[in-house]
């Protein structure tokens, strides 16, 4: 993980074991996430990440960007699937900071082809304003 005051980046490979653990934790055991045989027969061809798993990784980056900040809002889109085994680049980039609220752009991007699989924006309240 690398970071500076306005950008935090994490390169990570999410594995099937990660998908399975998140399914157990969240209760979302949809076969598209946890059953490679089932998923192979779908339009995706293999298992895909839970959107909220991606959101959780991004939330961790936001805490690096604004330590102790309270997340007030998050808007996310999932234009492409994130597959088990894909090398991903997660990023949180400070877009604005009025001293009370920080707005950050968040992204999940496949490293090998640059495809964005998750993109959005988050608003955080600085901890001193809680």
C-alpha positions, 0 to 999 in steps of 0.5 A: 500500500502506498499513500500520500496526503491526497491519494491512497492506493492498494494493489491486491488480488482478491481470491476465491477464498476472499469471496468465500470468507465475505459470503460467510461473514455477510450471509450473501452466498449467491452462487455467482460469488462462491460456486465456480461450477455454477459461475462458469455457466453464466455470462461472467464465466467465473465467480465475481466479487461481491460489490460490498467486498469491493466497498469494504476495501475502499472504505479501508483506503478512505480511513488512510486518507482521512484517519478517524473520519466518519463516512457520510455518503458513498456512491458506487457503480459497478460497470464491469465484474471483478473476478477472483484472481484478478490483480486489482488497483484500489484507489481513493483520491481527495477531490475536495476538502473544506476543512469539515468534509472531505470528498474522495473519488474511489476506484477499483481497476484491473491492473492488466487491462485498466478496466474500471470495475467499481467507481464512485465518490465518498464523503467523509466528516473529519474526526474533529467535527464529530 
